[in-house]
Amino acid sequence: MERLADAGEEAIQRMGTVPGADKLLGTVNSMRERLDDVQKRVRGLEGLDKRLGAVERRLDKLEGKGTSSTRKSSSASSTTKRSTPKKPTSSS
């Protein structure tokens, strides 16, 4: 294990002397930070997905349907494409 650790340290030191390596390391660190941020946001979406399911069930009860067979599941509705409002066309 010690030999492996030494080899890894030596490789890292050599990377520091390679032209452009600092830019590569900076990019890798930036990607790591961005990935961490994305993971935090995705965790937040899981809670919203649960809340949306609960709201849909409550709405179905209020509407008297009792089942959500006419609605898409909350996970499917969150991944489907969103419709954009149509722009009014001007006719002359």
Secondary structure, 3 states (H helix, E strand, C coil): CHHHHHHHHHHHHHHHHCCCHHHHHHHHHHHHHHHHHHHHHHHHHHHHHHHHHHHHHHHHHHHCCCCCCCCCCHHHHHHCCCCCCCCCCCCC
